[in-house]
Amino acid sequence: MDSARRAAEAAGRVLHEAFSGGARDVRFKEDQTPVTEVDLAAEAVILQTLKSDWPEHGVWSEESGRDSRDAEFLWLVDPLDGTRSFIRGTPFFSTQIALMHRGRLVAGVSAAPLFGEMAWACEGGGAWLNDEPIRVSDVGGLREATLSAGNLGSLAKDGDAWGRYGDLLTRVERMRGYGDFCHYHLLARGAVDIVVESDVNILDVAALAVIVAEAGGRVSQLDGRPLDLETRDILASNGRLHSAVLRQLAWSR
């Protein structure tokens, strides 16, 4: 955890300093997602820390790819999650660093430098935000719940699933779209009760999943399966509402 936090702090300094710098050297990868020189600079300082401290560990990073497929420990790194927000000059971006042990997520750090927030958790150690322990809400009914949604393109393409999601929105008290790291931080500290996204990458959400779970919540794919390296959708909740949302969405690929 010390290594992950130091790596996130170093990346945060890179992101914070670059944010007010104006135009970016933006290019698009094969999947049409953008990458800038800032993504690469933040990644470099993270990998320097992790590989120096834990040379025997594997690393899968957003820009550099995966360097080992059989390591017992695997770091999952997104140095700048929210590159489009960064390019557009909005502060909804973060650094995500998670650790997986033999396929199980065991630690995570989520750092949002423009918000002055760093959340982290380690299996069995609870969840923390800026050195204060955090806990999910105890809301037990959909009628009292706040739901936040992020990327929903795949869900929207499925007419039946989109209709069921629309019905879910009529059942909750409020619907918001805080997006990216933000709604997971809010969920982990009890300000939001449900988060739904159908278009993510495991590097985007691995650390956040550990944080939510250690804050007392529950995280799964939209069909209820545990997260894995192929995860593309996610349901995160305060735990008490999870089964009800799974039943309502009845999501299937």
N, C-alpha and C positions, 0 to 999 in steps of 0.2 A: 504493500500500500504506500509506503514511503517513496518507493521508486516511481509509482504511477502518479502520485501527487506532485512530485518534483518535476516529472516530465510534463504534466499538464500545466503547471505554473510557468515553465519555460516556454511552452507553446503559447500560453496566454499572453506573455509579454510580446511575442512576435505578432500575434493577431491584434492586440490592442494598439501597438505602435503603428502597424500598417493600415489600420482601419480608416484613419483620416488622411491617407496618402493620395487619394484621388483615383485616377484611372488605373486599371489593372491589366497585366499581360494575360488575357483570358484566351484559353483554347478549349476545344471540346474533344472529349474522349470518344471512343467508338460507340459507347452507349448514349452519346449526346449529352452527358453531364459535364458541366464546366470544371476546369481546374485552373488555378492561378499560381503565380510564383510564391504566393503566401501559403497556399496549401503545402507546397513542397518544402518551404523553409520551416514551417511548423512541424511537419513530419520529420524533418532531419533532426531537430533538437530532441524530439520524443524518442526516436530510434537510437540516437546516441546514448541517451540515459538508460533505456531498457536493455540494450545490447551490452553496455558496459557493466551494468549491475547483474544481468542474468544471461550470460553468453550461451548457456545451454538451452535456453527457451526458444521456441519458435515465435515468429511474428507474422501476422497478416495485417497489412496496412493498406489503407484506401488507395494510395498512389503507387506504392512499391510492390504490392501484391503479397503473396505468401511465400515465405522462404523455407518452410519445413512442413512436411505432411505427417511426420511421425513423432514429433516432440511431445513429451508428456504434458508440458505446459505451453499454452499458445496465447500470446497477447493479440488482442483485436483492437486496432487503432484507426480512428477517423480523426485526423488532425484538425480538419475544419469541416465540421458537419453543419451544413447550411451555407455552402459556397455561394449559391444564388443570392441569399440574403446579404452576404458580405459584399458581393459585387454591386448590389442595388443600394447599399448604404443603410440597411436596416440591421439592428443589433441582434437579431435572432439567429446566432450561430454559436457553436461551442466546440470544444475538444472532447472526444469520447475515447476512453481507454479502458478496456476490460481484460480480465484474465480468465482463461478457460483451462480447467484441469481434467484431462481425460474426457472431454466432451461436456463437462459441466461448468457453467459460469459460476465463478467463486469470488470475484472482486470487480469493482468498477469505480471509475472516477468520471464525473461529468462537470466540465469547467466552462462557464460562460463569462468571459472577461469583461464584456461591456455591461453585464448585469452585476458584476462583482460577486458571482455565485460559484461556489465549488461544492458539489455534492459527491459523496463517496460512501461505499459500503463494502464490507468483507463478510463472507459467509459466516453467520453466527455472531457477528459483531454489531448488528443494528445498522441504521442508516443515519447519515450526518449531513448537515448543510451549514457551511461556514462555522464548523466546530460546535454546532448545536444539534442534539439528537432530534430526529423528525419521525413522524408517525402518520400513517394514512388516517382518513376519516372513519367514523363509525356509522356513517349513513347506511341504512339497511334496506331502503325501498327506492325503486326507480323514481317515484313521484317526488322524492326529496333530492335527487341526484343531479349533479352537474356533469355533463359529458363534453369532452373536447375531442375534436377530430382533426387529423392531419391529411396526408395524401390518401385519396379515396378513388383514384382512377379505375383500378381493377374492380372494386366493389360497384362503381357506377355502371360499368359495362355489363354487369349481370343484372338484368331487369328484375328478376325475382328477389335477388339479394338486396338490390337497391330499394325495392319496395318495403322489404322487411326492415331495412335500416331506417327508412322514412317513418315507419310505424314506431320504431324505437324512439325516434326523436319526439314523437307526440306523447310518449310515456314518461320522459324525464322532465325535471323541473326547468333546466336550462341547458342550452347547447352553445358551446363556444368553439373557436378554432385557434387555440394558442400556438400550436405547432412546434415542431423541432424539439429541442430539449425542454422547452418551457413548460409544456403541459405535464411532462413526467415529473419535473421538480415540484410543480403544484400538486400533483397527485400524491407524491411521497410525503408532502408536508400537510396534507389534509384539506387543501383548497379546491381540488377537483376530485371527482369520484370514479370517473371512467375515461379511458383514452382508447380511441379506435383509429387504426391506420391499416390500409390494405396495400400500400406500396412503399416498402422500406427495404433496407439491407441490414443484415445482422450487425454490421459495423456501426450502423446508426443507433442501434437500440440495445446492444449487449450490456454496456455499462449501466444504462438506465434500468434495464430489467433487474439487475442485481440490487440496485438502489431501492426500487419499488418493492421488491420482495422482502428485503431486509427492513423496510419501513412497515411491514405487516401486510402488504398487498399481495396480489396474485398477478402473474403474467403468463400468457400463453399465445399461441397462434390463434387466428380467428376461428379455427375449427376445434380448438381446445387442446391441441397437441403442444408439448413443450417446445421452446425455442431450440433451434439447431443452426448449423452453419448455412443452411439453405433457406432460412426464414425469410419470407417476403411480406408477411402481414402480422399484425399484433393486436391483442386486446390486453390492456393493463387496467387494473381496477383496485379498489380498496379491499378486495377479497369477498366481501359480503354480497356484492352485486354480480360477481363474475358469472355464476351459473345462469342467472336470469338473462344476462346479455347474450351468452352463448346460445341459449335456447331461442331467443328472439331472432338472432342473426341467422342461425342454422346455416352457417357458411360452409360451402364445399367447393373445391376447385374442379 
